[in-house]
Amino acid sequence: MENTATMMPDTNTLSYWLNWRFFLSALFILFSMGLGSFLIWRYEEFNKSRNERVVEEGRRESAGLLYEDEAWITCVRGINPKWLLAYRIIAFLVLLGLLVANVVVAGAGIFYFYTQWTFTLVTIYFAIASCFSFYNVPILSKSSHASRETINQNTAGVWGYIIQIMFQTCAGASMLTDSVFWLVLYPFMTPKDFRLDIFTVGMHSVNAVLLLGETSLNSMSFPVFRFAYFILWTAAFVIFQWFIHAVVSLWWPYPFLDLSSPFAPLWYLAVGIIHIPCYAIFALIVKLKHLWLSKLCPGCCQFVR
């Protein structure tokens, strides 16, 4: 049988990169990053001063506005925020345990894959969100007799926005990794080439499941423009892969990243388009949750907007 190494293209040669395939693929990536940067500049609220973000009476709230306690309060007044805190801590410990065990068994090379990038991001999200909830939950007990409407007038600080941005990025990236693996890659794998184990199943399911649980409890909105961060996250992974392969001739973690194929630009475009339904599905889930809560118990919902 022919040696696999001889079949692998030399990715660290100029001929591999100086061609129309790489030019079109790079043009698509740069366009996506430019579009994402524009959306952030146009709609994100954290680039304004805190005074500029204060909601005046009668003024319409912008899509990027985030309230001070929106990142740690629950979506229903009857649910104590301590439950959300407990859930975040448990989710973090589960994710961290699975990630550490995977590194021990398979080695640090697992971070060569987008799946592990995303899984690590989700783990970091739950770690930061847990700390944020732990710090802020006592505020509710101190102000339990105050009007919720009065508390809600304060806009979020930097960490509130970081949690919101990470939440939406994790949501889209987790849907992408899990759906591409189970619907695109796994059906074409044979037992000879691939064997399912606890780490493979966990890495392609636990992250999305825990984020759905988080979604059912938290009160964060899901503005569409933050799709931009999801785009930039994937673009960062692609550029990282390009840099590594330009320096060292390696196999590609995913076949559709290989630029030696004449269909490479189409593959890049197709994977880019897949980002849209992956993000839209999660956004729809949040929208349906808010709609369901607003009809079931309109008087007990928080931040349904």
N, C-alpha and C positions, 0 to 999 in steps of 0.2 A: 504494500500500500504506500502511496506517495506521502512523503513527509509533510506534516501540516505546516511547518515553518517555511517550506519552499513555496507554499501557496499563499502565504500571508504577504500582502503588498508592503513594499518598503515605504513606510509613512514619513521617514525622516529625509527623504530626497526632495529636491526642488521640483522635479517633474510631477510629483504627487500633488503638490499644492498650486503650482503655477499653471492652472488650466481653467477652462470655462465652468467645470463642475463645482470647484471650490468657490469661484467668483460668484456664481448664482446662489450657492448655499450661504456664503458669507453676506451677500446682499440681503437675503431674506432675514438672517439673524440680526443684522444691523438695523434693518427697517423695523423689526419687531421691538428691538431695544429702544429705538427712537420713539416709536408709538407709545411704548410703556412709559418712558420718561416724560413725554408730553402729557399723558393722562395724570401722572402724579403731580406734575407742575400745575396743571389746570384745576384739578379737583381736590387734591389733598389739603387738609386743614392745618397739619402741623407745621407747614412752612410759613404760616402766618403767626403774628404775635398773639399772645393769649388775649389781649384786649380786643383784637380784631375778631376773635372767635366767639366772643360773648354774644349770646342770642338776645336780640332786642325784641321787645313785645311787638307782635304783628309781623316780624320779619320771617320769611320762609327759611327753614333750616336747610343748609347745604348737604349734599350727599356725603361729604367727608367729615361732617361734624360728629364728634364723639364726646359724650358726657363723662364726667369724672368717675362715676361709679358704674358705668355701663360695662366695664371689663371684669367686674367681680360680683355684681349683683345677679340674682336669678331672674328668670323671665316671668315668674309668678310670685306675687307678694307672699303667698302662703308657704313658699319654700324658703327655709332659712339659708342664707348664703354660705353657712358653714357646711351644708351638704355639697355645694359646688366645690368648696375648698377641699373637703375630704375626697371627692371624686378626682380632682386634679392631682392630689398627692398620690392616690392609688394608681392612677393612669401613668404618672411619671415613674413610679417604682416598677410597674409592669414593663413599660417600654425600656427603661434603663437596664433591667435585668435581662430582657431578651437581647438587647443590643450588646451588652457586655459578654453574654454567653456566646453570641454569634462571633464576636471578635476572638474569644478564647479558642473556639473550635476551628474557625476558618481563617483567622489572622486578620491583620489590618488591611489586607488587600480588598476586603469587601467594600471599602470606601471608594473603590474604583467605579462603583455602580451608582446610578441615579437613585435607585431604591434605598440604599443606605444613606445617601445624602438626605433624602426626604425623611426617612425614619429618624435620623438624628435631629433634624429640624423639628419634627413633632415632639421628640423627647425634650428638647430645649424649650419648646413652647410651654409644655406642661410644667416644666421646672420653674420658668419665669412666672407663669400664671399662678402657680401655687404660692410662690413668694408674695406676689401682688395681692392675692386674696388673703393670705395670712396677715399681711400688714394692714389691709383696709377693712376687713370684716369687723373688728372692734368699733369702727366708726359708726356702724349701723346701730349697735347697742347704745352708744353714747347719744345718738341723735334719734332714737326710736320714737320719741314724742314729737319730733319736728315734722313739718309737712314734707312729703316726698317731692311735691312740686318745687319747693324751695331748694331742696338738696339738688334736684336735677338741673338747676340753672348753671351750675359750675361745669365748665368744659374740662376735658381731660388734659393731663400733662403728657410728657414725652413717653413715659412707660405705658400709659393707657393706649397710646397710638401704636407703640411697638407690639403690644399684645394683640391688638386688632389686626395689624398687618400680618403678623406671624400666623394668626388663626386662619385668615383667608388664604394665605400662601400655602400653608399646610393642607388645607382642605382641597384646593385644586391639585396640588402635587400628589397627594395621597390617592385621590381618585384616578389620576393619570397612571401612577405606578401599578395600582391594583387592577385597574381595568385593562391596561395594555398587557399585563402579565397573564391574567386569566382568560381574556378574550382574544388576544392576538398571538402571544408567544406560546403559551402552554398547549393549546390545541394542536400545534404543529410539532411538538416535541415527542420523541419516542422514548420508551423506557431505557433503550440502549444509551441515549444521549443525556438523559436527565432523570433524576429520581427525587420525588417530593420528600421533604423532611420537615420537622417541626419549625426549623428556622425559616425555610422558604415560605411555608404557609403563613407563619406569624408575620414575617416581614411584608407580606403582600395582603394582609387582612386586618391585623390588630390595630394598625395606625388609623385606618379609616373607621373601624368600629368604635374606637375610643373617641375619635373626633365627632362622630355622630352622637355619642352619649353626651359629650361636652355641649354640642349644639342643642340638645334637648333641654339642658339646664340653664345655659347662660342667656344673657339678654342682649348680646351684641348683634348689631345689624350686619348686613352683608352687601354693601354698595358694590355695584358692578365694576366701577372704574378701578377697584383694587385688583382686578384681573391683571393689571400691569405688573404687580410684584411677582405673580406667578410666572409671567413671561420672562421677567428678568432673572428669576431663579433658574429656570431651565436654560436660558441663554448663558448664564454663568457656568453651568455644568458643561455645555457644549464647547464653550471657549476654553475651559480647563482641559477638556479632552483634546482639542486641537493643539493646544500648547504642548501637552505631554507627548502626543504622537509626532509632533514636529521635531521634538528633541530625541525621542527614542522610538524605534520601530516596534510597535506593540499590536496585539490583537485588539479589536474594538469591542467594548462591553456589549454593544447592541449592533446587530448587522446593519441597521438602517443609518448608522453614523458613518459607515465606510464611504469615503469619497471616491473610491476607485470605480464604482459602478456608474454607468452613464445615466442611471435613474436616481442618483444621489440627490439632486435638487428636488425631485418630485417626492422622495422619501422625507426630506426635511420639511417640505411644504405640508405633506400629509400629517406628519407628527405634530406640526405646529397647529394645524386645523383641529386635531383631536383635542387640543387644550380647551377649545371653546365648549364642547359638550361636557367635558369633565368638570369644568368650573361651573357651567350653567346648571348641572344636575344638583350640585351642592347648594347653589344659590336658590334653586327652586325648593329644595328641602327646607331651607330657612324661611323662605317666603310662605310655604304651606304651614309651617309651624306657627308663624305669626298670625296667619289668617285663621287657623283653627283655634288658637287661643283667644283671638279677638272676638270670635263668635261664641265660643264656649263660656268664657268668663271675662267679658270686656272690662269689668271693673277691677280685675286683679292682675291685668297684664302690665308689664313694665317695658318701656322703650319699644313698643310695637309701632314702628314708623317706616 
